[in-house]
C-alpha cells in the first residue's frame, strides 16, 4: 500500500471482473439522483459486495477510456446505487495500479488545516468540467472497511483530504459544482490534449450542472 494513503485494505482490481457494469452506468449531472442523500449500510451482505464490484468495474472502465484522467475515487450513488459506499484509489500517481480501498458509511469527524482551492477538482459524474473548490487540507475520517471493522484515520496530505471530502459529499447528495455555483471564475474545461482552460460561467449554466436555484 502507498505509505501516503492510510486507508483500509485495498480491494484489488480483479475483484471487478465479477461485474458487468461499465462506464456507461455512471450517471452524470443533471441526473437528480446525484443530489439525494444515500442510505446508511446496516449490514455488509452480498448486495453490498456486488455494489463494490460494480463500482470498481465502472471506475476502471471509465479510466481506460480517458487518456488524460485517473479515476481516483467513486461513490455508489454515481452508479445510481443509494448506498453510503465510496472507493478510493490506492495509489493516485500510478495509473497502472488499479487497486481501490472500500469505505462504508464514511463520515468526516473533524476538519483541520487550511482551506485551499487548488488543485482543480473534477468528477466522473461531471464530464470534462473542473472547478476550484474550497476544501480543508486535513480531515479525520471514520468508516467501516469491507470486512466490517471500524477504521479511523487522518488524511496525511491535502490531495487525499480533498478526495475524501468530495466522495463523502456525494454520499450526502452534494456535487463539487454546488460549492462554487456562484463563483463565475472558478470553472475550467478539459481540452483534447489533456490541458485545462477557463470556461465561461454562461457555458457552465448551459450544461445544466448547477443546482436549480443558481441557474
Secondary structure, DSSP 8 states (H G I E B T S, - for coil): --TT---S-EE-GGGGGG----GGG---TT-GGGGS--B--SS--HHHHHHHHHHHHHHHHHHHT-TT----EEEGGGGT--B-EEEEES-TT-TT---EEEEEEEEEEEEEEEEE--S-EEETTEEEEEE---EEEEEEEEEE-TTS-EEEEE-SSHHHHHHHHHHHHHHTT--HHHHTTT-TT-EEEE-TTS-EEE--HHHHHHTT-S-GGG-
